[in-house]
Each structure stands twice: as structure tokens, then as C-alpha cells.
Amino acid sequence: MTCKKAIGVAEEMKKKYGKKLDLKIHTTDSEEARPYHFKSSTNVLFQKEPVPIDIATDSKKMAAFLSQKL
């Protein structure tokens, strides 16, 4: 369920920030994910740095996080 929630928040942020945010969603076993050696099924990166899952799954926290970064 965490994965679906994170994807929902990510899609919401893409709508909010538009071209400022480049959204890509990959599976843990994808070629793009391999270099990170993820240990869990839900992982969110911003500028190649991990975003804590409690932020990535909460639209208000993620919006606050991105407002400081973008």
C-alpha cells in the first residue's frame, strides 16, 4: 500500500509543479534502480537523493519539501 500512496503523491506533485518536476516511476528491479541497491519496495528519490518515506507518502509534507527545493 505504501507504494501506491507514494505514486499518488508523486503524481499529485507533478500536476502541481509541472515542468519544474521530472517524474519517473520505475520498479525496484529496473535497470534505473540497480545502482541504488534498494532494500525495500518503495523508494523515492529527489535529485538522486532519498526522500524519507513519511514525507514521500504525505502530500502536504512532500509539497513543503519540494517548495524548499524547487
N, CA, C, O and CB atoms as a CASP TS submission, in Angstrom:
PFRMAT TS
TARGET T0000
AUTHOR 0000-0000-0000
METHOD Language model
MODEL 1
PARENT N/A
ATOM      1  N   MET     1       0.816  -1.200   0.000  1.00  0.00           N
ATOM      2  CA  MET     1       0.000   0.000   0.000  1.00  0.00           C
ATOM      3  C   MET     1       0.859   1.264   0.000  1.00  0.00           C
ATOM      4  O   MET     1       0.464   2.277  -0.577  1.00  0.00           O
ATOM      5  CB  MET     1      -0.928  -0.001   1.202  1.00  0.00           C
ATOM      6  N   THR     2       2.016   1.216   0.633  1.00  0.00           N
ATOM      7  CA  THR     2       2.899   2.379   0.678  1.00  0.00           C
ATOM      8  C   THR     2       3.301   2.811  -0.724  1.00  0.00           C
ATOM      9  O   THR     2       3.382   4.006  -1.009  1.00  0.00           O
ATOM     10  CB  THR     2       4.144   2.074   1.511  1.00  0.00           C
ATOM     11  N   CYS     3       3.549   1.855  -1.592  1.00  0.00           N
ATOM     12  CA  CYS     3       3.961   2.156  -2.959  1.00  0.00           C
ATOM     13  C   CYS     3       2.875   2.933  -3.694  1.00  0.00           C
ATOM     14  O   CYS     3       3.165   3.942  -4.336  1.00  0.00           O
ATOM     15  CB  CYS     3       4.291   0.864  -3.715  1.00  0.00           C
ATOM     16  N   LYS     4       1.638   2.480  -3.609  1.00  0.00           N
ATOM     17  CA  LYS     4       0.527   3.175  -4.271  1.00  0.00           C
ATOM     18  C   LYS     4       0.369   4.584  -3.727  1.00  0.00           C
ATOM     19  O   LYS     4       0.090   5.519  -4.478  1.00  0.00           O
ATOM     20  CB  LYS     4      -0.782   2.395  -4.094  1.00  0.00           C
ATOM     21  N   LYS     5       0.546   4.736  -2.423  1.00  0.00           N
ATOM     22  CA  LYS     5       0.425   6.048  -1.800  1.00  0.00           C
ATOM     23  C   LYS     5       1.528   6.982  -2.295  1.00  0.00           C
ATOM     24  O   LYS     5       1.264   8.140  -2.617  1.00  0.00           O
ATOM     25  CB  LYS     5       0.477   5.923  -0.270  1.00  0.00           C
ATOM     26  N   ALA     6       2.755   6.482  -2.356  1.00  0.00           N
ATOM     27  CA  ALA     6       3.882   7.283  -2.841  1.00  0.00           C
ATOM     28  C   ALA     6       3.689   7.677  -4.306  1.00  0.00           C
ATOM     29  O   ALA     6       3.999   8.806  -4.687  1.00  0.00           O
ATOM     30  CB  ALA     6       5.199   6.508  -2.674  1.00  0.00           C
ATOM     31  N   ILE     7       3.187   6.771  -5.119  1.00  0.00           N
ATOM     32  CA  ILE     7       2.931   7.079  -6.528  1.00  0.00           C
ATOM     33  C   ILE     7       1.841   8.142  -6.642  1.00  0.00           C
ATOM     34  O   ILE     7       1.951   9.058  -7.457  1.00  0.00           O
ATOM     35  CB  ILE     7       2.523   5.801  -7.304  1.00  0.00           C
ATOM     36  N   GLY     8       0.801   8.025  -5.837  1.00  0.00           N
ATOM     37  CA  GLY     8      -0.273   9.018  -5.843  1.00  0.00           C
ATOM     38  C   GLY     8       0.239  10.398  -5.472  1.00  0.00           C
ATOM     39  O   GLY     8      -0.117  11.385  -6.116  1.00  0.00           O
ATOM     40  N   VAL     9       1.068  10.479  -4.444  1.00  0.00           N
ATOM     41  CA  VAL     9       1.648  11.757  -4.027  1.00  0.00           C
ATOM     42  C   VAL     9       2.558  12.295  -5.131  1.00  0.00           C
ATOM     43  O   VAL     9       2.519  13.486  -5.438  1.00  0.00           O
ATOM     44  CB  VAL     9       2.439  11.596  -2.697  1.00  0.00           C
ATOM     45  N   ALA    10       3.368  11.436  -5.722  1.00  0.00           N
ATOM     46  CA  ALA    10       4.268  11.853  -6.803  1.00  0.00           C
ATOM     47  C   ALA    10       3.488  12.420  -7.982  1.00  0.00           C
ATOM     48  O   ALA    10       3.867  13.452  -8.536  1.00  0.00           O
ATOM     49  CB  ALA    10       5.132  10.674  -7.266  1.00  0.00           C
ATOM     50  N   GLU    11       2.420  11.766  -8.365  1.00  0.00           N
ATOM     51  CA  GLU    11       1.600  12.249  -9.481  1.00  0.00           C
ATOM     52  C   GLU    11       0.925  13.574  -9.131  1.00  0.00           C
ATOM     53  O   GLU    11       0.795  14.449  -9.987  1.00  0.00           O
ATOM     54  CB  GLU    11       0.540  11.200  -9.862  1.00  0.00           C
ATOM     55  N   GLU    12       0.501  13.722  -7.894  1.00  0.00           N
ATOM     56  CA  GLU    12      -0.094  14.976  -7.438  1.00  0.00           C
ATOM     57  C   GLU    12       0.936  16.116  -7.503  1.00  0.00           C
ATOM     58  O   GLU    12       0.607  17.230  -7.912  1.00  0.00           O
ATOM     59  CB  GLU    12      -0.638  14.820  -5.995  1.00  0.00           C
ATOM     60  N   MET    13       2.165  15.836  -7.102  1.00  0.00           N
ATOM     61  CA  MET    13       3.221  16.852  -7.136  1.00  0.00           C
ATOM     62  C   MET    13       3.575  17.222  -8.572  1.00  0.00           C
ATOM     63  O   MET    13       3.886  18.378  -8.857  1.00  0.00           O
ATOM     64  CB  MET    13       4.472  16.354  -6.397  1.00  0.00           C
ATOM     65  N   LYS    14       3.529  16.252  -9.471  1.00  0.00           N
ATOM     66  CA  LYS    14       3.791  16.519 -10.890  1.00  0.00           C
ATOM     67  C   LYS    14       2.748  17.477 -11.436  1.00  0.00           C
ATOM     68  O   LYS    14       3.079  18.396 -12.184  1.00  0.00           O
ATOM     69  CB  LYS    14       3.798  15.207 -11.711  1.00  0.00           C
ATOM     70  N   LYS    15       1.493  17.270 -11.070  1.00  0.00           N
ATOM     71  CA  LYS    15       0.428  18.183 -11.511  1.00  0.00           C
ATOM     72  C   LYS    15       0.657  19.576 -10.946  1.00  0.00           C
ATOM     73  O   LYS    15       0.451  20.570 -11.642  1.00  0.00           O
ATOM     74  CB  LYS    15      -0.958  17.657 -11.081  1.00  0.00           C
ATOM     75  N   LYS    16       1.077  19.655  -9.700  1.00  0.00           N
ATOM     76  CA  LYS    16       1.269  20.931  -9.027  1.00  0.00           C
ATOM     77  C   LYS    16       2.464  21.697  -9.596  1.00  0.00           C
ATOM     78  O   LYS    16       2.368  22.902  -9.828  1.00  0.00           O
ATOM     79  CB  LYS    16       1.454  20.710  -7.534  1.00  0.00           C
ATOM     80  N   TYR    17       3.588  21.012  -9.822  1.00  0.00           N
ATOM     81  CA  TYR    17       4.822  21.681 -10.223  1.00  0.00           C
ATOM     82  C   TYR    17       5.109  21.619 -11.716  1.00  0.00           C
ATOM     83  O   TYR    17       6.006  22.310 -12.199  1.00  0.00           O
ATOM     84  CB  TYR    17       5.964  21.089  -9.486  1.00  0.00           C
ATOM     85  N   GLY    18       4.375  20.815 -12.443  1.00  0.00           N
ATOM     86  CA  GLY    18       4.506  20.758 -13.900  1.00  0.00           C
ATOM     87  C   GLY    18       5.918  20.502 -14.383  1.00  0.00           C
ATOM     88  O   GLY    18       6.563  19.539 -13.967  1.00  0.00           O
ATOM     89  N   LYS    19       6.396  21.373 -15.268  1.00  0.00           N
ATOM     90  CA  LYS    19       7.713  21.190 -15.900  1.00  0.00           C
ATOM     91  C   LYS    19       8.875  21.331 -14.923  1.00  0.00           C
ATOM     92  O   LYS    19       9.991  20.919 -15.240  1.00  0.00           O
ATOM     93  CB  LYS    19       7.885  22.186 -17.018  1.00  0.00           C
ATOM     94  N   LYS    20       8.642  21.899 -13.754  1.00  0.00           N
ATOM     95  CA  LYS    20       9.710  22.030 -12.760  1.00  0.00           C
ATOM     96  C   LYS    20      10.113  20.679 -12.183  1.00  0.00           C
ATOM     97  O   LYS    20      11.201  20.536 -11.626  1.00  0.00           O
ATOM     98  CB  LYS    20       9.273  22.962 -11.636  1.00  0.00           C
ATOM     99  N   LEU    21       9.239  19.696 -12.318  1.00  0.00           N
ATOM    100  CA  LEU    21       9.460  18.391 -11.713  1.00  0.00           C
ATOM    101  C   LEU    21       9.427  17.312 -12.785  1.00  0.00           C
ATOM    102  O   LEU    21       8.423  17.146 -13.479  1.00  0.00           O
ATOM    103  CB  LEU    21       8.408  18.107 -10.625  1.00  0.00           C
ATOM    104  N   ASP    22      10.520  16.585 -12.917  1.00  0.00           N
ATOM    105  CA  ASP    22      10.617  15.487 -13.876  1.00  0.00           C
ATOM    106  C   ASP    22      10.311  14.198 -13.119  1.00  0.00           C
ATOM    107  O   ASP    22      11.129  13.738 -12.323  1.00  0.00           O
ATOM    108  CB  ASP    22      12.041  15.431 -14.561  1.00  0.00           C
ATOM    109  N   LEU    23       9.157  13.622 -13.359  1.00  0.00           N
ATOM    110  CA  LEU    23       8.702  12.437 -12.639  1.00  0.00           C
ATOM    111  C   LEU    23       8.964  11.182 -13.459  1.00  0.00           C
ATOM    112  O   LEU    23       8.560  11.076 -14.617  1.00  0.00           O
ATOM    113  CB  LEU    23       7.210  12.550 -12.299  1.00  0.00           C
ATOM    114  N   LYS    24       9.650  10.236 -12.828  1.00  0.00           N
ATOM    115  CA  LYS    24       9.880   8.929 -13.441  1.00  0.00           C
ATOM    116  C   LYS    24       9.568   7.882 -12.389  1.00  0.00           C
ATOM    117  O   LYS    24       9.990   7.998 -11.238  1.00  0.00           O
ATOM    118  CB  LYS    24      11.356   8.783 -13.979  1.00  0.00           C
ATOM    119  N   ILE    25       8.827   6.859 -12.788  1.00  0.00           N
ATOM    120  CA  ILE    25       8.472   5.781 -11.879  1.00  0.00           C
ATOM    121  C   ILE    25       9.039   4.487 -12.444  1.00  0.00           C
ATOM    122  O   ILE    25       8.764   4.114 -13.585  1.00  0.00           O
ATOM    123  CB  ILE    25       6.925   5.685 -11.681  1.00  0.00           C
ATOM    124  N   HIS    26       9.841   3.806 -11.617  1.00  0.00           N
ATOM    125  CA  HIS    26      10.481   2.558 -12.024  1.00  0.00           C
ATOM    126  C   HIS    26      10.230   1.491 -10.963  1.00  0.00           C
ATOM    127  O   HIS    26       9.995   1.803  -9.795  1.00  0.00           O
ATOM    128  CB  HIS    26      12.006   2.762 -12.249  1.00  0.00           C
ATOM    129  N   THR    27      10.281   0.248 -11.379  1.00  0.00           N
ATOM    130  CA  THR    27      10.198  -0.848 -10.418  1.00  0.00           C
ATOM    131  C   THR    27      11.569  -1.051  -9.780  1.00  0.00           C
ATOM    132  O   THR    27      12.588  -0.645 -10.338  1.00  0.00           O
ATOM    133  CB  THR    27       9.705  -2.159 -11.102  1.00  0.00           C
ATOM    134  N   THR    28      11.585  -1.671  -8.626  1.00  0.00           N
ATOM    135  CA  THR    28      12.825  -1.886  -7.885  1.00  0.00           C
ATOM    136  C   THR    28      13.826  -2.716  -8.676  1.00  0.00           C
ATOM    137  O   THR    28      15.034  -2.563  -8.498  1.00  0.00           O
ATOM    138  CB  THR    28      12.531  -2.563  -6.562  1.00  0.00           C
ATOM    139  N   ASP    29      13.338  -3.589  -9.544  1.00  0.00           N
ATOM    140  CA  ASP    29      14.240  -4.435 -10.323  1.00  0.00           C
ATOM    141  C   ASP    29      14.587  -3.845 -11.697  1.00  0.00           C
ATOM    142  O   ASP    29      15.157  -4.538 -12.540  1.00  0.00           O
ATOM    143  CB  ASP    29      13.618  -5.799 -10.503  1.00  0.00           C
ATOM    144  N   SER    30      14.249  -2.586 -11.923  1.00  0.00           N
ATOM    145  CA  SER    30      14.542  -1.958 -13.216  1.00  0.00           C
ATOM    146  C   SER    30      16.021  -1.610 -13.325  1.00  0.00           C
ATOM    147  O   SER    30      16.736  -1.526 -12.327  1.00  0.00           O
ATOM    148  CB  SER    30      13.687  -0.693 -13.408  1.00  0.00           C
ATOM    149  N   GLU    31      16.449  -1.416 -14.535  1.00  0.00           N
ATOM    150  CA  GLU    31      17.844  -1.029 -14.801  1.00  0.00           C
ATOM    151  C   GLU    31      18.198   0.283 -14.087  1.00  0.00           C
ATOM    152  O   GLU    31      19.307   0.435 -13.574  1.00  0.00           O
ATOM    153  CB  GLU    31      18.080  -0.883 -16.325  1.00  0.00           C
ATOM    154  N   GLU    32      17.261   1.216 -14.058  1.00  0.00           N
ATOM    155  CA  GLU    32      17.499   2.518 -13.429  1.00  0.00           C
ATOM    156  C   GLU    32      17.675   2.414 -11.922  1.00  0.00           C
ATOM    157  O   GLU    32      18.371   3.234 -11.324  1.00  0.00           O
ATOM    158  CB  GLU    32      16.357   3.459 -13.739  1.00  0.00           C
ATOM    159  N   ALA    33      17.058   1.420 -11.304  1.00  0.00           N
ATOM    160  CA  ALA    33      17.118   1.270  -9.846  1.00  0.00           C
ATOM    161  C   ALA    33      18.340   0.480  -9.377  1.00  0.00           C
ATOM    162  O   ALA    33      18.743   0.602  -8.220  1.00  0.00           O
ATOM    163  CB  ALA    33      15.862   0.591  -9.351  1.00  0.00           C
ATOM    164  N   ARG    34      18.918  -0.305 -10.235  1.00  0.00           N
ATOM    165  CA  ARG    34      20.028  -1.190  -9.829  1.00  0.00           C
ATOM    166  C   ARG    34      21.175  -0.489  -9.111  1.00  0.00           C
ATOM    167  O   ARG    34      21.654  -1.016  -8.107  1.00  0.00           O
ATOM    168  CB  ARG    34      20.574  -1.879 -11.032  1.00  0.00           C
ATOM    169  N   PRO    35      21.641   0.670  -9.571  1.00  0.00           N
ATOM    170  CA  PRO    35      22.790   1.296  -8.895  1.00  0.00           C
ATOM    171  C   PRO    35      22.527   1.696  -7.438  1.00  0.00           C
ATOM    172  O   PRO    35      23.472   1.918  -6.681  1.00  0.00           O
ATOM    173  CB  PRO    35      23.211   2.515  -9.663  1.00  0.00           C
ATOM    174  N   TYR    36      21.269   1.789  -7.045  1.00  0.00           N
ATOM    175  CA  TYR    36      20.933   2.246  -5.698  1.00  0.00           C
ATOM    176  C   TYR    36      20.886   1.120  -4.660  1.00  0.00           C
ATOM    177  O   TYR    36      20.933   1.392  -3.460  1.00  0.00           O
ATOM    178  CB  TYR    36      19.608   2.950  -5.726  1.00  0.00           C
ATOM    179  N   HIS    37      20.795  -0.120  -5.095  1.00  0.00           N
ATOM    180  CA  HIS    37      20.735  -1.269  -4.181  1.00  0.00           C
ATOM    181  C   HIS    37      19.633  -1.092  -3.127  1.00  0.00           C
ATOM    182  O   HIS    37      19.872  -1.246  -1.929  1.00  0.00           O
ATOM    183  CB  HIS    37      22.096  -1.467  -3.489  1.00  0.00           C
ATOM    184  N   PHE    38      18.437  -0.770  -3.593  1.00  0.00           N
ATOM    185  CA  PHE    38      17.304  -0.563  -2.687  1.00  0.00           C
ATOM    186  C   PHE    38      17.017  -1.808  -1.875  1.00  0.00           C
ATOM    187  O   PHE    38      17.120  -2.924  -2.385  1.00  0.00           O
ATOM    188  CB  PHE    38      16.060  -0.155  -3.468  1.00  0.00           C
ATOM    189  N   LYS    39      16.656  -1.623  -0.606  1.00  0.00           N
ATOM    190  CA  LYS    39      16.345  -2.739   0.279  1.00  0.00           C
ATOM    191  C   LYS    39      14.850  -2.893   0.524  1.00  0.00           C
ATOM    192  O   LYS    39      14.409  -3.905   1.069  1.00  0.00           O
ATOM    193  CB  LYS    39      17.057  -2.564   1.593  1.00  0.00           C
ATOM    194  N   SER    40      14.078  -1.905   0.128  1.00  0.00           N
ATOM    195  CA  SER    40      12.632  -2.005   0.301  1.00  0.00           C
ATOM    196  C   SER    40      11.956  -1.782  -1.047  1.00  0.00           C
ATOM    197  O   SER    40      12.593  -1.352  -2.009  1.00  0.00           O
ATOM    198  CB  SER    40      12.120  -0.979   1.355  1.00  0.00           C
ATOM    199  N   SER    41      10.673  -2.074  -1.108  1.00  0.00           N
ATOM    200  CA  SER    41       9.959  -1.988  -2.379  1.00  0.00           C
ATOM    201  C   SER    41       9.539  -0.560  -2.726  1.00  0.00           C
ATOM    202  O   SER    41       9.281  -0.275  -3.895  1.00  0.00           O
ATOM    203  CB  SER    41       8.741  -2.878  -2.340  1.00  0.00           C
ATOM    204  N   THR    42       9.463   0.342  -1.753  1.00  0.00           N
ATOM    205  CA  THR    42       9.061   1.721  -2.015  1.00  0.00           C
ATOM    206  C   THR    42      10.224   2.647  -1.687  1.00  0.00           C
ATOM    207  O   THR    42      10.674   2.726  -0.544  1.00  0.00           O
ATOM    208  CB  THR    42       7.799   2.104  -1.189  1.00  0.00           C
ATOM    209  N   ASN    43      10.698   3.343  -2.709  1.00  0.00           N
ATOM    210  CA  ASN    43      11.806   4.275  -2.567  1.00  0.00           C
ATOM    211  C   ASN    43      11.526   5.493  -3.429  1.00  0.00           C
ATOM    212  O   ASN    43      11.086   5.367  -4.572  1.00  0.00           O
ATOM    213  CB  ASN    43      13.156   3.612  -2.958  1.00  0.00           C
ATOM    214  N   VAL    44      11.780   6.662  -2.884  1.00  0.00           N
ATOM    215  CA  VAL    44      11.561   7.906  -3.613  1.00  0.00           C
ATOM    216  C   VAL    44      12.865   8.697  -3.582  1.00  0.00           C
ATOM    217  O   VAL    44      13.488   8.867  -2.533  1.00  0.00           O
ATOM    218  CB  VAL    44      10.373   8.735  -2.999  1.00  0.00           C
ATOM    219  N   LEU    45      13.258   9.173  -4.757  1.00  0.00           N
ATOM    220  CA  LEU    45      14.475   9.975  -4.858  1.00  0.00           C
ATOM    221  C   LEU    45      14.117  11.365  -5.382  1.00  0.00           C
ATOM    222  O   LEU    45      13.210  11.520  -6.201  1.00  0.00           O
ATOM    223  CB  LEU    45      15.523   9.286  -5.787  1.00  0.00           C
ATOM    224  N   PHE    46      14.833  12.357  -4.903  1.00  0.00           N
ATOM    225  CA  PHE    46      14.756  13.700  -5.453  1.00  0.00           C
ATOM    226  C   PHE    46      16.190  14.126  -5.731  1.00  0.00           C
ATOM    227  O   PHE    46      17.016  14.180  -4.820  1.00  0.00           O
ATOM    228  CB  PHE    46      14.019  14.704  -4.475  1.00  0.00           C
ATOM    229  N   GLN    47      16.480  14.426  -6.979  1.00  0.00           N
ATOM    230  CA  GLN    47      17.835  14.756  -7.419  1.00  0.00           C
ATOM    231  C   GLN    47      18.836  13.688  -6.961  1.00  0.00           C
ATOM    232  O   GLN    47      19.920  13.992  -6.462  1.00  0.00           O
ATOM    233  CB  GLN    47      18.250  16.140  -6.881  1.00  0.00           C
ATOM    234  N   LYS    48      18.432  12.428  -7.150  1.00  0.00           N
ATOM    235  CA  LYS    48      19.239  11.240  -6.854  1.00  0.00           C
ATOM    236  C   LYS    48      19.511  11.015  -5.372  1.00  0.00           C
ATOM    237  O   LYS    48      20.361  10.199  -5.018  1.00  0.00           O
ATOM    238  CB  LYS    48      20.537  11.336  -7.570  1.00  0.00           C
ATOM    239  N   GLU    49      18.798  11.731  -4.501  1.00  0.00           N
ATOM    240  CA  GLU    49      18.933  11.564  -3.059  1.00  0.00           C
ATOM    241  C   GLU    49      17.622  11.019  -2.490  1.00  0.00           C
ATOM    242  O   GLU    49      16.547  11.438  -2.920  1.00  0.00           O
ATOM    243  CB  GLU    49      19.316  12.910  -2.377  1.00  0.00           C
ATOM    244  N   PRO    50      17.691  10.096  -1.534  1.00  0.00           N
ATOM    245  CA  PRO    50      16.471   9.513  -0.976  1.00  0.00           C
ATOM    246  C   PRO    50      15.621  10.538  -0.216  1.00  0.00           C
ATOM    247  O   PRO    50      16.133  11.424   0.468  1.00  0.00           O
ATOM    248  CB  PRO    50      16.830   8.363  -0.052  1.00  0.00           C
ATOM    249  N   VAL    51      14.320  10.380  -0.363  1.00  0.00           N
ATOM    250  CA  VAL    51      13.351  11.179   0.385  1.00  0.00           C
ATOM    251  C   VAL    51      12.749  10.252   1.436  1.00  0.00           C
ATOM    252  O   VAL    51      12.312   9.150   1.103  1.00  0.00           O
ATOM    253  CB  VAL    51      12.232  11.802  -0.563  1.00  0.00           C
ATOM    254  N   PRO    52      12.718  10.680   2.706  1.00  0.00           N
ATOM    255  CA  PRO    52      12.123   9.808   3.733  1.00  0.00           C
ATOM    256  C   PRO    52      10.691   9.407   3.359  1.00  0.00           C
ATOM    257  O   PRO    52       9.918  10.223   2.857  1.00  0.00           O
ATOM    258  CB  PRO    52      12.129  10.517   5.108  1.00  0.00           C
ATOM    259  N   ILE    53      10.359   8.164   3.605  1.00  0.00           N
ATOM    260  CA  ILE    53       9.067   7.621   3.184  1.00  0.00           C
ATOM    261  C   ILE    53       7.897   8.349   3.836  1.00  0.00           C
ATOM    262  O   ILE    53       6.830   8.452   3.231  1.00  0.00           O
ATOM    263  CB  ILE    53       8.995   6.141   3.512  1.00  0.00           C
ATOM    264  N   ASP    54       8.073   8.861   5.071  1.00  0.00           N
ATOM    265  CA  ASP    54       6.979   9.592   5.708  1.00  0.00           C
ATOM    266  C   ASP    54       6.697  10.908   4.989  1.00  0.00           C
ATOM    267  O   ASP    54       5.574  11.409   5.049  1.00  0.00           O
ATOM    268  CB  ASP    54       7.306   9.858   7.178  1.00  0.00           C
ATOM    269  N   ILE    55       7.685  11.473   4.317  1.00  0.00           N
ATOM    270  CA  ILE    55       7.471  12.678   3.507  1.00  0.00           C
ATOM    271  C   ILE    55       6.890  12.286   2.156  1.00  0.00           C
ATOM    272  O   ILE    55       5.943  12.915   1.683  1.00  0.00           O
ATOM    273  CB  ILE    55       8.797  13.467   3.320  1.00  0.00           C
ATOM    274  N   ALA    56       7.445  11.258   1.532  1.00  0.00           N
ATOM    275  CA  ALA    56       7.046  10.844   0.188  1.00  0.00           C
ATOM    276  C   ALA    56       5.617  10.331   0.101  1.00  0.00           C
ATOM    277  O   ALA    56       5.041  10.299  -0.986  1.00  0.00           O
ATOM    278  CB  ALA    56       7.973   9.787  -0.303  1.00  0.00           C
ATOM    279  N   THR    57       5.042   9.935   1.213  1.00  0.00           N
ATOM    280  CA  THR    57       3.675   9.392   1.204  1.00  0.00           C
ATOM    281  C   THR    57       2.654  10.369   1.767  1.00  0.00           C
ATOM    282  O   THR    57       1.495  10.001   1.959  1.00  0.00           O
ATOM    283  CB  THR    57       3.623   8.101   1.994  1.00  0.00           C
ATOM    284  N   ASP    58       3.058  11.600   2.035  1.00  0.00           N
ATOM    285  CA  ASP    58       2.145  12.611   2.590  1.00  0.00           C
ATOM    286  C   ASP    58       2.200  13.835   1.677  1.00  0.00           C
ATOM    287  O   ASP    58       3.244  14.476   1.560  1.00  0.00           O
ATOM    288  CB  ASP    58       2.530  12.992   4.083  1.00  0.00           C
ATOM    289  N   SER    59       1.089  14.156   1.035  1.00  0.00           N
ATOM    290  CA  SER    59       1.103  15.231   0.041  1.00  0.00           C
ATOM    291  C   SER    59       1.465  16.585   0.645  1.00  0.00           C
ATOM    292  O   SER    59       2.149  17.374  -0.008  1.00  0.00           O
ATOM    293  CB  SER    59      -0.247  15.324  -0.634  1.00  0.00           C
ATOM    294  N   LYS    60       1.035  16.878   1.855  1.00  0.00           N
ATOM    295  CA  LYS    60       1.375  18.165   2.477  1.00  0.00           C
ATOM    296  C   LYS    60       2.874  18.239   2.792  1.00  0.00           C
ATOM    297  O   LYS    60       3.516  19.260   2.547  1.00  0.00           O
ATOM    298  CB  LYS    60       0.550  18.375   3.770  1.00  0.00           C
ATOM    299  N   LYS    61       3.417  17.159   3.330  1.00  0.00           N
ATOM    300  CA  LYS    61       4.848  17.140   3.648  1.00  0.00           C
ATOM    301  C   LYS    61       5.688  17.200   2.378  1.00  0.00           C
ATOM    302  O   LYS    61       6.714  17.878   2.333  1.00  0.00           O
ATOM    303  CB  LYS    61       5.205  15.880   4.456  1.00  0.00           C
ATOM    304  N   MET    62       5.244  16.488   1.347  1.00  0.00           N
ATOM    305  CA  MET    62       6.005  16.482   0.085  1.00  0.00           C
ATOM    306  C   MET    62       5.939  17.847  -0.577  1.00  0.00           C
ATOM    307  O   MET    62       6.941  18.309  -1.121  1.00  0.00           O
ATOM    308  CB  MET    62       5.468  15.398  -0.879  1.00  0.00           C
ATOM    309  N   ALA    63       4.802  18.496  -0.546  1.00  0.00           N
ATOM    310  CA  ALA    63       4.682  19.832  -1.109  1.00  0.00           C
ATOM    311  C   ALA    63       5.609  20.811  -0.378  1.00  0.00           C
ATOM    312  O   ALA    63       6.257  21.646  -1.008  1.00  0.00           O
ATOM    313  CB  ALA    63       3.222  20.315  -1.035  1.00  0.00           C
ATOM    314  N   ALA    64       5.666  20.704   0.946  1.00  0.00           N
ATOM    315  CA  ALA    64       6.561  21.559   1.727  1.00  0.00           C
ATOM    316  C   ALA    64       8.024  21.265   1.374  1.00  0.00           C
ATOM    317  O   ALA    64       8.828  22.184   1.219  1.00  0.00           O
ATOM    318  CB  ALA    64       6.321  21.353   3.244  1.00  0.00           C
ATOM    319  N   PHE    65       8.355  19.996   1.252  1.00  0.00           N
ATOM    320  CA  PHE    65       9.708  19.569   0.895  1.00  0.00           C
ATOM    321  C   PHE    65      10.097  20.150  -0.468  1.00  0.00           C
ATOM    322  O   PHE    65      11.169  20.738  -0.613  1.00  0.00           O
ATOM    323  CB  PHE    65       9.807  18.018   0.874  1.00  0.00           C
ATOM    324  N   LEU    66       9.229  19.986  -1.458  1.00  0.00           N
ATOM    325  CA  LEU    66       9.534  20.447  -2.802  1.00  0.00           C
ATOM    326  C   LEU    66       9.560  21.966  -2.903  1.00  0.00           C
ATOM    327  O   LEU    66      10.329  22.517  -3.692  1.00  0.00           O
ATOM    328  CB  LEU    66       8.532  19.890  -3.773  1.00  0.00           C
ATOM    329  N   SER    67       8.735  22.649  -2.121  1.00  0.00           N
ATOM    330  CA  SER    67       8.723  24.109  -2.171  1.00  0.00           C
ATOM    331  C   SER    67      10.065  24.694  -1.744  1.00  0.00           C
ATOM    332  O   SER    67      10.438  25.790  -2.163  1.00  0.00           O
ATOM    333  CB  SER    67       7.609  24.659  -1.284  1.00  0.00           C
ATOM    334  N   GLN    68      10.786  23.950  -0.906  1.00  0.00           N
ATOM    335  CA  GLN    68      12.117  24.394  -0.483  1.00  0.00           C
ATOM    336  C   GLN    68      13.188  24.039  -1.527  1.00  0.00           C
ATOM    337  O   GLN    68      14.242  24.673  -1.577  1.00  0.00           O
ATOM    338  CB  GLN    68      12.477  23.764   0.875  1.00  0.00           C
ATOM    339  N   LYS    69      12.920  23.050  -2.339  1.00  0.00           N
ATOM    340  CA  LYS    69      13.922  22.546  -3.278  1.00  0.00           C
ATOM    341  C   LYS    69      13.792  23.108  -4.694  1.00  0.00           C
ATOM    342  O   LYS    69      14.780  23.212  -5.420  1.00  0.00           O
ATOM    343  CB  LYS    69      13.838  21.057  -3.335  1.00  0.00           C
ATOM    344  N   LEU    70      12.569  23.470  -5.080  1.00  0.00           N
ATOM    345  CA  LEU    70      12.351  23.920  -6.463  1.00  0.00           C
ATOM    346  C   LEU    70      12.287  25.432  -6.556  1.00  0.00           C
ATOM    347  O   LEU    70      12.109  25.976  -7.646  1.00  0.00           O
ATOM    348  CB  LEU    70      11.069  23.318  -7.022  1.00  0.00           C
TER
END
